[in-house]
Amino acid sequence: MAYAVHFAATILACWMTAQVLARSTWPWHSPRVAIICWQAVGLALGLSAMGVPIALGLGAYDLPTGSALLALVSDLLHGTLPAGLGVLHLAGVGVGFGIGAVLLTTTVRNIHATVRAQRRHRDLLALVARDDPAAPGALVLDHPSAAAYCLPGVKPRVVVSAGTLSLLDRAELAAVLTHERAHAEERHDLVLLPFTALSHALPWFRWVREAHERVALLVEMRADDKAREVHADAPLAAALRRFATAGHRITPAGALGLGDRDLDARVQRLLVADEPPRFIGLTALAVASTLVALPVSLFLS
């Protein structure tokens, strides 16, 4: 029972940490650190959601979850079970593994759907996109709407529309292209994947869905930071403003687009050179590490 309480306490701590992360402004200034913290929260939540029913089911062993599972397997192989371990307890263990199976299956399905959408769009680009010296290293679609996105994968593609070429000047376009290349280089699609799976597998947790939205915004801010390392802040901020007023924007399924997330907040952070105290990020990383450490240690011990 005590180990189930530990897992339940971790779920509560994940919720509290998520509330703090969602309401704080420091992640805007340290998106890479904040993304790591969100990843830790997601991993701790997934393991703890599995751990609660498993630990309840294996309470008769009075052992950490990993050792109790090994003991259960040994007893099942020998055809004996300890007193107090009945069908309901075994059902609890099954529920825990069922949650894990749902998380894994949802992740695999999301990967499959995303890869399929990317493959279809890549085939379409081969037919209708063109090279243009105005956008070196990118493919250009002859479409009047504003579009700038990265199609990630083993062979990523950066795509802009003809409407974007007419919307932005040369410096703004260069900053946008660097932004999109950052998505490909840091595989931000893989960063988002676990949160997409969690939001689908645990739909009754509203804050899990909100976590996906927060991480998606932080991913865009991280790409903004990669662009501002090469270009000045002003061209990127101007490009975001132009996208905000461009009306209809296009980002296909499976892609990461410049104008997908909270453009006003991103412009604001580019124009305000505020840096949070270093200890805030270190404290957040320490809390995130502690969150992950407890469920991992219980499953491994």
Backbone as JSON, one array per atom type, in Angstrom:
{
  "sequence": "MAYAVHFAATILACWMTAQVLARSTWPWHSPRVAIICWQAVGLALGLSAMGVPIALGLGAYDLPTGSALLALVSDLLHGTLPAGLGVLHLAGVGVGFGIGAVLLTTTVRNIHATVRAQRRHRDLLALVARDDPAAPGALVLDHPSAAAYCLPGVKPRVVVSAGTLSLLDRAELAAVLTHERAHAEERHDLVLLPFTALSHALPWFRWVREAHERVALLVEMRADDKAREVHADAPLAAALRRFATAGHRITPAGALGLGDRDLDARVQRLLVADEPPRFIGLTALAVASTLVALPVSLFLS",
  "N": [[0.83, -1.21, 0.0], [1.97, 1.22, 0.74], [3.71, 1.8, -1.35], [1.99, 2.27, -3.44], [0.85, 4.62, -2.51], [3.07, 6.26, -2.76], [3.33, 6.38, -5.56], [0.87, 7.6, -6.17], [1.22, 10.03, -4.85], [3.23, 11.06, -6.44], [1.84, 11.48, -8.83], [0.14, 13.53, -7.98], [2.12, 15.43, -7.39], [3.1, 15.81, -9.96], [0.9, 17.04, -11.15], [0.79, 19.43, -9.64], [3.3, 20.53, -10.27], [2.96, 20.87, -13.01], [0.98, 22.83, -13.01], [2.38, 25.01, -11.96], [4.4, 25.32, -13.88], [2.82, 25.95, -16.09], [1.77, 28.4, -15.42], [3.86, 30.08, -14.99], [6.23, 32.56, -16.1], [8.92, 32.33, -16.6], [9.6, 30.04, -18.2], [9.33, 31.0, -20.81], [11.64, 32.39, -21.27], [13.57, 30.52, -20.95], [13.24, 28.21, -22.75], [14.32, 25.7, -23.45], [15.15, 24.49, -21.04], [12.66, 24.44, -19.78], [11.26, 22.69, -21.47], [12.6, 20.28, -20.95], [11.83, 19.97, -18.29], [9.05, 19.64, -18.58], [9.08, 17.25, -20.02], [10.09, 15.53, -18.08], [7.98, 15.63, -16.24], [5.96, 14.45, -17.8], [7.02, 11.83, -18.2], [7.21, 10.93, -15.54], [4.5, 11.01, -14.84], [3.34, 9.11, -16.61], [4.65, 6.7, -15.78], [3.83, 6.62, -13.11], [1.06, 6.49, -13.32], [0.81, 3.91, -14.3], [1.99, 2.65, -12.14], [0.39, 2.91, -9.78], [-2.01, 1.12, -9.81], [-0.6, -1.3, -10.13], [1.07, -1.43, -7.88], [-0.88, -1.47, -5.87], [-2.07, -3.93, -6.44], [0.01, -5.64, -5.87], [0.44, -5.46, -3.18], [0.55, -7.41, -1.2], [3.07, -8.5, -1.21], [4.73, -6.67, -0.07], [6.96, -5.29, -1.06], [9.24, -3.23, -2.99], [8.04, -2.06, -6.21], [9.31, -3.13, -8.55], [10.74, -5.39, -7.53], [8.58, -6.76, -6.43], [7.13, -7.42, -8.73], [8.91, -9.2, -9.95], [8.88, -11.21, -8.01], [6.21, -12.0, -8.2], [6.13, -13.08, -10.8], [7.87, -15.26, -10.43], [6.42, -16.74, -8.52], [4.11, -17.33, -9.99], [5.2, -18.99, -11.95], [5.87, -21.15, -10.38], [3.45, -21.93, -9.53], [2.28, -21.04, -7.16], [0.84, -18.67, -4.92], [1.12, -15.88, -2.71], [-0.59, -15.59, 0.47], [-3.53, -13.65, 0.57], [-3.34, -12.55, -1.9], [-5.34, -12.19, -4.45], [-7.76, -12.66, -7.14], [-8.69, -10.08, -7.72], [-6.51, -8.54, -7.04], [-4.61, -9.39, -8.91], [-5.95, -8.47, -11.11], [-5.64, -5.75, -10.75], [-2.9, -5.48, -11.24], [-2.97, -6.17, -13.91], [-4.44, -3.99, -14.9], [-2.61, -1.92, -14.54], [-0.53, -2.69, -16.32], [-2.1, -2.59, -18.54], [-2.58, 0.16, -18.82], [0.01, 0.95, -19.46], [0.23, -0.41, -21.89], [-1.7, 0.94, -23.39], [-0.57, 3.5, -23.5], [1.77, 2.91, -24.95], [0.67, 1.81, -27.31], [-0.83, 3.99, -28.23], [1.21, 5.81, -28.72], [2.61, 4.48, -30.78], [0.61, 4.43, -32.73], [0.27, 7.17, -33.18], [2.8, 7.79, -34.19], [2.73, 6.26, -36.53], [0.54, 7.45, -37.91], [1.5, 10.05, -38.2], [3.87, 9.7, -39.69], [2.78, 8.62, -42.01], [1.19, 10.78, -42.91], [3.23, 12.63, -43.35], [4.65, 11.32, -45.36], [2.77, 11.3, -47.45], [2.55, 14.06, -47.87], [5.15, 14.68, -48.57], [5.37, 13.34, -50.98], [3.55, 14.83, -52.43], [4.83, 17.31, -52.46], [6.98, 16.7, -54.09], [5.78, 16.77, -56.5], [4.6, 19.31, -56.86], [6.11, 21.37, -55.7], [8.83, 23.75, -55.89], [12.25, 24.76, -56.43], [13.76, 27.83, -55.38], [15.76, 30.62, -55.77], [15.38, 32.72, -54.04], [14.69, 31.59, -51.66], [16.86, 29.9, -50.32], [17.72, 26.49, -49.99], [15.18, 25.69, -49.33], [11.86, 24.51, -50.2], [9.45, 25.79, -52.47], [6.04, 26.56, -52.52], [3.54, 27.32, -54.82], [1.39, 29.19, -53.69], [-0.98, 31.53, -52.52], [-1.45, 32.04, -49.79], [-0.03, 32.61, -46.48], [2.64, 30.61, -45.55], [4.97, 28.71, -43.81], [6.89, 26.14, -42.96], [8.25, 23.2, -41.36], [8.81, 20.01, -42.53], [9.31, 17.32, -40.82], [11.59, 14.51, -40.32], [13.58, 11.72, -41.53], [14.72, 12.74, -43.81], [14.4, 15.83, -43.7], [12.29, 18.57, -44.76], [12.14, 21.99, -45.55], [9.61, 24.26, -46.07], [8.16, 26.92, -47.86], [5.63, 29.26, -48.83], [4.61, 30.9, -51.9], [3.21, 33.13, -51.21], [4.38, 33.77, -48.77], [6.92, 34.55, -49.58], [6.36, 36.94, -50.86], [5.41, 38.31, -48.73], [7.42, 38.74, -46.81], [10.53, 40.45, -46.18], [14.02, 40.15, -47.23], [15.74, 39.75, -44.95], [13.9, 39.02, -42.98], [12.84, 36.68, -44.09], [15.12, 35.05, -44.09], [15.52, 34.69, -41.34], [13.21, 33.28, -40.7], [13.57, 30.91, -42.18], [15.8, 29.85, -40.85], [14.64, 29.4, -38.37], [12.81, 27.33, -39.02], [14.59, 25.35, -39.85], [15.76, 24.78, -37.44], [13.79, 23.32, -36.12], [13.98, 20.91, -37.51], [16.66, 20.14, -37.03], [16.77, 19.76, -34.23], [14.85, 17.88, -33.86], [12.13, 18.42, -33.07], [9.65, 17.37, -33.49], [9.76, 14.84, -32.35], [10.0, 15.55, -29.72], [7.45, 16.49, -29.15], [5.89, 14.24, -29.52], [5.54, 12.28, -27.27], [3.84, 13.78, -25.59], [1.61, 14.17, -27.15], [0.76, 11.52, -27.28], [0.25, 11.02, -24.53], [-1.85, 12.84, -24.06], [-3.83, 11.73, -25.61], [-4.04, 9.17, -24.51], [-4.67, 9.64, -21.84], [-7.2, 11.14, -21.59], [-8.95, 12.16, -19.72], [-7.59, 13.81, -18.03], [-7.41, 17.06, -17.96], [-5.31, 18.85, -17.71], [-3.22, 17.48, -18.79], [-3.69, 17.6, -21.52], [-3.42, 20.35, -21.78], [-0.74, 20.57, -21.18], [0.43, 19.54, -23.48], [-0.15, 21.62, -25.27], [1.34, 23.68, -24.12], [3.98, 22.72, -24.33], [4.18, 22.58, -27.1], [4.15, 25.3, -27.71], [6.52, 26.09, -26.42], [8.38, 24.71, -27.92], [8.24, 26.12, -30.32], [9.23, 28.55, -29.38], [11.79, 27.79, -28.68], [12.84, 27.23, -31.22], [12.67, 29.82, -32.19], [14.66, 30.98, -30.61], [16.94, 29.69, -31.6], [16.99, 30.81, -34.11], [17.44, 33.49, -33.48], [20.02, 33.38, -32.6], [21.53, 33.51, -34.86], [20.47, 35.54, -36.4], [19.32, 38.95, -36.06], [17.01, 40.05, -33.47], [14.92, 41.68, -34.37], [14.19, 41.22, -37.21], [13.01, 38.61, -37.08], [10.94, 39.01, -35.23], [9.46, 40.89, -36.68], [8.69, 39.3, -38.83], [7.04, 37.44, -37.54], [5.01, 39.15, -36.72], [3.97, 39.89, -39.2], [2.99, 37.44, -40.08], [1.02, 37.11, -38.17], [-0.88, 38.96, -38.95], [-1.58, 38.07, -41.39], [-3.8, 36.59, -41.87], [-5.31, 33.76, -43.16], [-3.43, 30.9, -42.56], [-1.23, 28.24, -43.46], [-0.52, 25.01, -42.37], [0.38, 21.8, -42.85], [-0.74, 18.49, -41.8], [1.4, 16.74, -39.57], [3.52, 18.47, -39.77], [5.62, 21.22, -38.63], [4.85, 24.45, -38.01], [5.64, 27.92, -38.59], [3.73, 29.86, -37.84], [2.0, 28.68, -36.0], [1.59, 28.86, -33.19], [0.64, 31.03, -30.61], [1.48, 33.86, -31.49], [1.67, 36.5, -30.6], [2.71, 36.32, -27.96], [5.21, 35.29, -28.53], [6.38, 37.3, -30.07], [6.5, 39.29, -28.13], [8.37, 38.24, -26.26], [10.65, 38.26, -27.81], [11.16, 40.94, -28.04], [11.59, 41.8, -25.49], [14.27, 41.73, -23.49], [14.58, 40.09, -21.19], [16.02, 38.09, -18.64], [15.59, 35.28, -16.66], [16.49, 34.66, -13.18], [19.29, 32.51, -12.72], [19.06, 30.49, -10.83], [16.41, 29.74, -10.8], [15.92, 28.14, -13.05], [17.69, 26.04, -12.41], [16.53, 25.12, -10.04], [14.06, 24.26, -11.0], [14.91, 22.15, -12.68], [15.95, 20.44, -10.73], [13.65, 19.77, -9.27], [12.2, 18.48, -11.31], [13.88, 16.31, -11.83], [13.69, 14.94, -9.42], [11.0, 14.23, -9.46], [10.94, 12.3, -11.5], [12.71, 10.44, -10.52], [11.58, 9.0, -8.33], [9.33, 7.23, -9.25], [10.82, 5.76, -11.16], [12.84, 4.6, -9.59], [11.3, 2.94, -7.95], [10.29, 1.09, -9.76], [12.63, -0.09, -10.61], [13.81, -1.12, -8.35]],
  "CA": [[0.0, 0.0, 0.0], [2.83, 2.4, 0.85], [4.29, 2.12, -2.65], [0.9, 2.87, -4.21], [0.75, 6.0, -2.04], [4.18, 6.99, -3.37], [2.97, 6.66, -6.96], [-0.22, 8.58, -6.18], [1.8, 11.32, -4.48], [3.96, 11.55, -7.61], [0.84, 12.03, -9.76], [-0.24, 14.83, -7.42], [3.25, 16.34, -7.59], [3.13, 16.13, -11.4], [-0.16, 18.03, -11.39], [1.2, 20.7, -9.04], [4.41, 21.06, -11.07], [2.41, 21.32, -14.28], [0.29, 24.1, -12.78], [3.4, 26.05, -11.79], [5.04, 25.53, -15.18], [1.87, 26.56, -17.01], [1.46, 29.77, -15.0], [5.09, 30.87, -14.84], [6.73, 33.2, -17.33], [10.32, 32.05, -16.84], [9.84, 29.12, -19.32], [9.45, 31.74, -22.06], [13.01, 32.84, -21.42], [14.44, 29.33, -20.94], [12.37, 27.14, -23.27], [14.97, 24.38, -23.47], [15.04, 23.96, -19.68], [11.25, 24.17, -19.52], [10.88, 21.48, -22.21], [13.13, 19.15, -20.18], [10.97, 19.82, -17.11], [7.78, 19.05, -19.03], [9.34, 15.85, -20.37], [10.19, 14.8, -16.82], [6.61, 15.52, -15.71], [5.25, 13.47, -18.61], [7.53, 10.49, -17.91], [6.81, 10.57, -14.17], [3.06, 10.76, -14.85], [3.07, 7.83, -17.26], [5.1, 5.61, -14.91], [3.03, 6.58, -11.89], [-0.27, 6.0, -13.69], [0.96, 2.46, -14.32], [2.45, 2.12, -10.85], [-0.63, 2.88, -8.72], [-2.74, -0.16, -9.75], [0.32, -2.43, -9.96], [1.48, -1.47, -6.47], [-2.04, -1.92, -5.09], [-2.25, -5.36, -6.67], [1.13, -6.42, -5.32], [0.65, -5.05, -1.8], [0.8, -8.57, -0.33], [4.5, -8.8, -1.18], [5.4, -5.65, 0.75], [8.26, -5.05, -1.69], [9.17, -2.23, -4.07], [7.26, -2.55, -7.34], [10.11, -3.99, -9.41], [10.98, -6.66, -6.84], [7.29, -7.45, -6.29], [6.8, -8.01, -10.02], [9.75, -10.38, -10.13], [8.37, -12.24, -7.1], [4.96, -12.5, -8.77], [6.46, -13.96, -11.94], [8.43, -16.49, -9.88], [5.34, -17.5, -7.89], [3.23, -17.86, -11.03], [5.89, -20.11, -12.59], [5.85, -22.29, -9.45], [2.06, -22.28, -9.25], [1.88, -20.67, -5.79], [0.7, -17.25, -4.68], [1.06, -15.6, -1.27], [-1.92, -15.36, 1.05], [-4.0, -12.28, 0.42], [-3.23, -12.12, -3.29], [-6.44, -12.84, -5.16], [-8.05, -12.3, -8.53], [-8.79, -8.63, -7.82], [-5.15, -7.99, -7.0], [-4.02, -9.66, -10.21], [-6.61, -7.56, -12.05], [-4.98, -4.44, -10.59], [-1.63, -5.55, -11.97], [-3.34, -6.13, -15.32], [-4.83, -2.62, -15.24], [-1.37, -1.14, -14.65], [0.11, -3.0, -17.59], [-3.0, -2.11, -19.59], [-2.29, 1.58, -19.02], [1.27, 1.01, -20.2], [-0.03, -0.84, -23.25], [-2.42, 2.02, -24.05], [0.42, 4.54, -23.79], [2.65, 2.44, -26.03], [-0.11, 1.68, -28.54], [-1.16, 5.33, -28.7], [2.44, 6.38, -29.28], [2.87, 3.83, -32.07], [-0.41, 4.9, -33.69], [0.59, 8.56, -33.53], [3.97, 7.74, -35.08], [2.29, 5.74, -37.83], [-0.3, 8.45, -38.58], [2.33, 11.2, -38.56], [4.77, 9.3, -40.78], [1.96, 8.47, -43.21], [0.85, 12.12, -43.39], [4.45, 13.23, -43.87], [4.99, 10.68, -46.64], [1.85, 11.81, -48.47], [2.87, 15.45, -48.2], [6.44, 14.69, -49.26], [5.09, 12.96, -52.36], [2.9, 15.99, -53.06], [5.85, 18.34, -52.7], [7.78, 16.29, -55.24], [5.02, 17.06, -57.73], [4.15, 20.7, -57.05], [7.02, 22.37, -55.14], [9.96, 24.12, -56.74], [13.35, 25.5, -55.83], [13.74, 29.26, -55.69], [16.95, 31.26, -55.18], [14.98, 33.64, -52.98], [14.59, 30.81, -50.43], [17.86, 28.84, -50.48], [17.57, 25.32, -49.13], [13.77, 25.44, -49.05], [10.97, 24.29, -51.32], [8.45, 26.85, -52.57], [4.74, 26.2, -53.05], [2.86, 28.45, -55.45], [0.11, 29.38, -53.01], [-0.97, 32.92, -52.05], [-1.52, 32.16, -48.33], [1.25, 32.57, -45.76], [3.01, 29.28, -45.07], [6.38, 28.42, -43.59], [6.86, 25.01, -42.05], [9.24, 22.14, -41.48], [8.29, 18.65, -42.61], [10.43, 16.59, -40.21], [11.81, 13.13, -40.72], [14.97, 11.37, -41.83], [15.11, 13.76, -44.79], [13.45, 16.94, -43.46], [12.11, 19.58, -45.78], [11.62, 23.29, -45.15], [8.71, 24.67, -47.15], [7.51, 28.23, -47.75], [4.71, 29.53, -49.93], [4.86, 32.13, -52.67], [2.66, 34.21, -50.41], [5.37, 34.15, -47.76], [8.01, 35.27, -50.26], [5.92, 38.31, -51.11], [5.06, 38.94, -47.45], [8.6, 39.02, -45.99], [11.74, 40.91, -46.87], [15.09, 39.15, -47.25], [16.21, 39.45, -43.59], [12.83, 38.31, -42.28], [12.76, 35.33, -44.64], [16.29, 34.3, -43.62], [15.26, 34.32, -39.95], [12.17, 32.26, -40.72], [14.16, 29.66, -42.65], [16.62, 29.33, -39.75], [13.67, 28.89, -37.39], [12.28, 26.04, -39.47], [15.68, 24.37, -39.83], [15.98, 24.4, -36.03], [12.84, 22.23, -35.84], [14.51, 19.68, -38.08], [17.92, 19.78, -36.38], [16.55, 19.33, -32.85], [13.79, 16.88, -33.91], [11.05, 18.87, -32.18], [8.5, 16.48, -33.66], [9.9, 13.77, -31.37], [9.74, 16.15, -28.41], [6.01, 16.62, -28.98], [5.22, 12.96, -29.67], [5.04, 11.69, -26.02], [2.75, 14.56, -25.04], [0.45, 13.82, -27.96], [0.32, 10.19, -26.84], [-0.34, 11.15, -23.19], [-3.14, 13.54, -24.12], [-4.8, 10.79, -26.17], [-4.21, 8.02, -23.63], [-5.24, 10.09, -20.56], [-8.01, 12.3, -21.97], [-9.7, 12.7, -18.58], [-6.75, 14.81, -17.37], [-7.39, 18.27, -18.8], [-4.01, 19.5, -17.64], [-2.32, 16.77, -19.69], [-3.89, 18.21, -22.83], [-2.82, 21.69, -21.73], [0.72, 20.39, -21.23], [0.79, 19.41, -24.9], [-0.18, 22.96, -25.87], [2.47, 24.44, -23.58], [5.23, 22.22, -24.92], [4.18, 23.0, -28.51], [4.56, 26.71, -27.74], [7.93, 26.16, -26.03], [9.15, 24.23, -29.07], [8.34, 27.25, -31.24], [10.12, 29.54, -28.77], [13.16, 27.26, -28.8], [13.26, 27.48, -32.6], [12.91, 31.27, -32.28], [15.97, 31.26, -30.01], [17.97, 29.23, -32.53], [17.05, 31.79, -35.19], [18.01, 34.75, -33.0], [21.46, 33.2, -32.45], [22.15, 33.81, -36.16], [19.91, 36.78, -36.92], [18.86, 39.88, -35.04], [15.65, 39.8, -33.0], [13.93, 42.49, -35.07], [13.6, 40.59, -38.4], [12.13, 37.5, -36.72], [9.75, 39.6, -34.63], [8.67, 41.49, -37.76], [8.1, 38.2, -39.59], [5.93, 36.9, -36.75], [3.92, 40.13, -36.8], [3.36, 39.81, -40.54], [2.2, 36.21, -40.1], [-0.15, 37.3, -37.32], [-1.87, 39.77, -39.67], [-1.73, 37.54, -42.75], [-5.06, 35.88, -42.02], [-5.25, 32.31, -43.3], [-2.08, 30.33, -42.6], [-1.3, 26.82, -43.79], [0.47, 24.05, -41.86], [-0.21, 20.48, -43.05], [-0.59, 17.5, -40.74], [2.74, 16.16, -39.47], [4.54, 19.51, -39.95], [5.75, 22.23, -37.59], [4.76, 25.7, -38.75], [6.05, 29.15, -37.92], [2.62, 30.65, -37.3], [1.02, 27.81, -35.34], [1.39, 29.04, -31.75], [0.69, 32.28, -29.86], [2.45, 34.76, -32.11], [1.83, 37.7, -29.78], [3.63, 36.02, -26.86], [6.55, 35.08, -29.08], [6.9, 38.62, -30.42], [6.79, 40.0, -26.88], [9.61, 37.75, -25.65], [11.76, 38.68, -28.65], [11.4, 42.37, -27.87], [11.95, 42.05, -24.09], [15.51, 40.96, -23.25], [14.6, 39.69, -19.78], [16.57, 36.77, -18.35], [15.25, 34.9, -15.29], [17.65, 34.24, -12.39], [19.75, 31.16, -13.07], [18.66, 29.5, -9.83], [15.05, 29.28, -11.1], [16.06, 27.0, -13.94], [18.32, 24.94, -11.67], [15.53, 24.59, -9.11], [13.08, 23.52, -11.8], [15.52, 20.89, -13.09], [16.05, 19.59, -9.55], [12.3, 19.26, -8.99], [11.86, 17.54, -12.37], [14.68, 15.09, -11.62], [13.11, 14.24, -8.27], [9.73, 13.64, -9.89], [11.21, 11.1, -12.29], [13.53, 9.5, -9.76], [10.8, 8.14, -7.45], [8.74, 6.08, -9.94], [11.87, 4.93, -11.79], [13.52, 3.8, -8.54], [10.38, 1.91, -7.47], [10.2, 0.03, -10.78], [13.92, -0.75, -10.76], [14.28, -1.73, -7.08]],
  "C": [[0.86, 1.26, 0.0], [3.38, 2.8, -0.51], [3.22, 2.73, -3.57], [0.71, 4.33, -3.81], [1.86, 6.84, -2.65], [3.88, 7.35, -4.82], [1.87, 7.72, -7.04], [0.29, 9.97, -5.82], [2.58, 11.91, -5.65], [3.0, 12.13, -8.64], [0.39, 13.4, -9.28], [0.87, 15.86, -7.63], [3.39, 16.74, -9.06], [2.09, 17.2, -11.72], [0.25, 19.39, -10.86], [2.33, 21.34, -9.86], [3.91, 21.59, -12.4], [1.69, 22.66, -14.13], [1.29, 25.25, -12.66], [4.06, 26.37, -13.13], [4.11, 26.29, -16.13], [1.63, 28.03, -16.69], [2.69, 30.66, -14.85], [5.49, 31.48, -16.17], [8.19, 32.87, -17.6], [10.54, 31.03, -17.96], [9.95, 29.82, -20.67], [10.9, 32.13, -22.33], [14.02, 31.68, -21.4], [13.65, 28.14, -21.48], [13.01, 25.76, -23.26], [14.89, 23.72, -22.1], [13.59, 23.58, -19.38], [10.78, 22.91, -20.24], [11.37, 20.24, -21.48], [12.26, 18.9, -18.95], [9.63, 19.19, -17.49], [7.97, 17.58, -19.4], [9.44, 14.99, -19.1], [8.81, 14.6, -16.2], [5.84, 14.45, -16.47], [5.7, 12.04, -18.32], [7.1, 10.04, -16.52], [5.32, 10.25, -14.11], [2.74, 9.41, -15.47], [3.47, 6.64, -16.39], [4.23, 5.48, -13.67], [1.61, 6.11, -12.16], [-0.28, 4.48, -13.8], [1.19, 1.91, -12.92], [1.38, 2.0, -9.8], [-1.37, 1.54, -8.71], [-1.82, -1.37, -9.57], [0.73, -2.55, -8.49], [0.33, -1.91, -5.56], [-2.22, -3.43, -5.23], [-1.18, -6.21, -6.02], [1.42, -6.07, -3.87], [1.0, -6.2, -0.87], [2.29, -8.9, -0.22], [5.27, -7.84, -0.29], [6.83, -5.41, 0.27], [8.12, -3.89, -2.67], [8.61, -2.86, -5.34], [8.07, -3.49, -8.24], [10.35, -5.36, -8.79], [9.69, -7.46, -6.7], [6.88, -8.1, -7.61], [7.62, -9.27, -10.29], [9.28, -11.53, -9.24], [7.08, -12.84, -7.64], [5.22, -13.46, -9.92], [6.99, -15.29, -11.44], [7.34, -17.36, -9.27], [4.4, -18.1, -8.93], [3.87, -19.05, -11.74], [5.87, -21.35, -11.71], [4.44, -22.68, -9.05], [1.62, -21.96, -7.85], [1.81, -19.14, -5.7], [0.61, -17.0, -3.19], [-0.37, -15.38, -0.81], [-2.29, -13.88, 0.9], [-3.89, -11.74, -0.99], [-4.26, -12.88, -4.12], [-6.61, -12.32, -6.58], [-8.1, -10.78, -8.69], [-7.41, -7.98, -7.82], [-4.45, -8.2, -8.34], [-4.65, -8.76, -11.28], [-6.0, -6.16, -11.97], [-3.66, -4.4, -11.33], [-1.91, -5.47, -13.48], [-3.73, -4.73, -15.77], [-3.58, -1.76, -15.43], [-0.66, -1.4, -15.97], [-0.77, -2.58, -18.76], [-2.78, -0.64, -19.88], [-1.0, 1.74, -19.81], [1.07, 0.62, -21.66], [-0.76, 0.24, -24.05], [-1.46, 3.13, -24.43], [1.31, 4.15, -24.96], [1.89, 2.37, -27.35], [-0.45, 3.05, -29.12], [0.05, 5.99, -29.33], [2.73, 5.81, -30.66], [1.87, 4.31, -33.12], [-0.12, 6.33, -34.13], [1.79, 8.61, -34.48], [3.55, 7.31, -36.47], [1.5, 6.79, -38.6], [0.54, 9.64, -39.05], [3.24, 10.87, -39.73], [3.99, 9.17, -42.08], [1.58, 9.83, -43.8], [2.07, 12.81, -43.98], [4.83, 12.63, -45.22], [4.08, 11.18, -47.76], [2.22, 13.23, -48.88], [4.21, 15.54, -48.93], [6.26, 14.31, -50.73], [4.43, 14.11, -53.12], [3.91, 17.08, -53.38], [6.71, 17.99, -53.92], [7.09, 16.65, -56.55], [4.82, 18.56, -57.96], [5.13, 21.75, -56.53], [8.19, 22.62, -56.09], [11.05, 24.77, -55.91], [13.25, 26.97, -56.24], [14.95, 29.89, -55.03], [16.61, 32.25, -54.07], [14.87, 32.93, -51.64], [15.55, 29.64, -50.51], [17.65, 27.71, -49.48], [16.15, 24.96, -48.8], [13.03, 25.14, -50.34], [9.88, 25.37, -51.3], [7.17, 26.29, -53.19], [4.08, 27.45, -53.64], [1.45, 28.58, -54.87], [0.12, 30.78, -52.4], [-1.01, 33.08, -50.54], [-0.14, 32.09, -47.71], [1.49, 31.16, -45.24], [4.51, 29.19, -44.95], [6.43, 27.3, -42.56], [7.99, 24.03, -42.36], [8.5, 20.81, -41.54], [9.4, 17.74, -42.1], [10.53, 15.16, -40.72], [13.28, 12.88, -40.96], [15.55, 12.36, -42.83], [14.15, 14.94, -44.66], [13.41, 17.91, -44.63], [11.58, 20.85, -45.14], [10.85, 23.84, -46.34], [8.18, 26.07, -46.84], [6.61, 28.4, -48.96], [5.15, 30.77, -50.7], [4.3, 33.34, -51.94], [3.61, 34.7, -49.34], [6.51, 34.94, -48.39], [7.62, 36.71, -50.54], [5.62, 39.07, -49.82], [6.28, 39.44, -46.7], [9.72, 39.62, -46.84], [12.85, 39.88, -46.68], [15.55, 38.76, -45.84], [15.16, 38.65, -42.82], [12.72, 36.87, -42.77], [13.93, 34.48, -44.16], [16.09, 33.83, -42.18], [14.23, 33.21, -39.87], [12.73, 30.91, -41.16], [15.05, 29.03, -41.57], [15.75, 28.74, -38.66], [13.2, 27.5, -37.79], [13.37, 24.97, -39.49], [15.98, 23.91, -38.41], [15.03, 23.28, -35.63], [13.4, 20.9, -36.32], [15.75, 19.21, -37.34], [17.71, 19.21, -34.99], [15.41, 18.32, -32.73], [12.66, 17.22, -32.92], [9.79, 18.03, -32.35], [8.54, 15.33, -32.65], [9.69, 14.28, -29.95], [8.24, 16.17, -28.13], [5.3, 15.26, -28.92], [4.72, 12.36, -28.34], [3.85, 12.46, -25.43], [1.47, 14.37, -25.85], [-0.12, 12.48, -27.52], [-0.35, 10.27, -25.46], [-1.71, 11.81, -23.24], [-4.22, 12.65, -24.72], [-5.08, 9.63, -25.22], [-4.86, 8.39, -22.3], [-6.13, 11.3, -20.8], [-8.79, 12.92, -20.82], [-8.89, 13.71, -17.77], [-6.65, 16.04, -18.28], [-6.01, 18.9, -18.83], [-2.97, 18.77, -18.48], [-2.45, 17.32, -21.1], [-3.28, 19.61, -22.88], [-1.31, 21.61, -21.78], [1.2, 20.25, -22.67], [0.85, 20.78, -25.56], [1.01, 23.79, -25.4], [3.78, 24.01, -24.22], [5.32, 22.62, -26.39], [4.61, 24.46, -28.64], [6.05, 26.85, -27.41], [8.84, 25.69, -27.17], [9.31, 25.35, -30.09], [9.29, 28.32, -30.68], [11.57, 29.08, -28.84], [13.69, 27.47, -30.21], [13.49, 28.97, -32.84], [14.29, 31.61, -31.73], [17.11, 30.82, -30.92], [18.11, 30.23, -33.69], [17.71, 33.08, -34.73], [19.5, 34.6, -32.69], [22.2, 33.6, -33.72], [21.72, 35.17, -36.68], [19.52, 37.7, -35.76], [17.42, 39.57, -34.65], [14.6, 40.49, -33.88], [13.37, 41.81, -36.32], [12.65, 39.45, -38.07], [10.83, 38.03, -36.11], [8.85, 40.21, -35.71], [7.99, 40.41, -38.59], [6.91, 37.61, -38.85], [4.73, 37.85, -36.78], [3.2, 40.02, -38.14], [2.51, 38.54, -40.65], [0.92, 36.38, -39.28], [-1.25, 38.06, -38.04], [-2.17, 39.22, -41.06], [-3.04, 36.81, -42.96], [-4.83, 34.39, -42.11], [-3.79, 31.85, -43.43], [-2.19, 28.82, -42.75], [-0.16, 26.07, -43.1], [-0.14, 22.66, -41.99], [0.02, 19.57, -41.86], [0.82, 16.92, -40.77], [3.86, 17.17, -39.6], [4.54, 20.45, -38.75], [5.83, 23.59, -38.27], [5.11, 26.91, -37.93], [4.89, 29.83, -37.21], [1.6, 29.85, -36.53], [0.66, 28.24, -33.93], [1.6, 30.48, -31.31], [1.75, 33.26, -30.36], [2.7, 36.0, -31.26], [2.83, 37.47, -28.65], [5.05, 35.86, -27.37], [7.18, 36.4, -29.51], [7.32, 39.37, -29.17], [8.12, 39.56, -26.28], [10.82, 38.13, -26.49], [12.14, 40.13, -28.41], [11.8, 42.73, -26.44], [13.13, 41.16, -23.75], [15.65, 40.59, -21.79], [15.21, 38.31, -19.64], [16.23, 36.41, -16.91], [16.51, 34.54, -14.51], [18.0, 32.78, -12.68], [19.23, 30.11, -12.09], [17.24, 28.99, -10.09], [15.11, 28.05, -12.0], [16.67, 25.8, -13.24], [17.34, 24.29, -10.7], [14.51, 23.75, -9.86], [13.64, 22.18, -12.25], [15.64, 19.92, -11.92], [14.7, 18.96, -9.21], [11.92, 18.2, -10.03], [12.61, 16.22, -12.2], [14.12, 14.27, -10.47], [11.81, 13.55, -8.65], [9.96, 12.32, -10.62], [11.88, 10.03, -11.44], [12.68, 8.52, -8.94], [10.15, 7.0, -8.21], [9.76, 5.17, -10.6], [12.52, 4.02, -10.75], [12.6, 2.68, -8.04], [10.26, 0.75, -8.49], [11.51, -0.73, -10.91], [14.38, -1.48, -9.5], [13.54, -3.01, -6.75]]
}
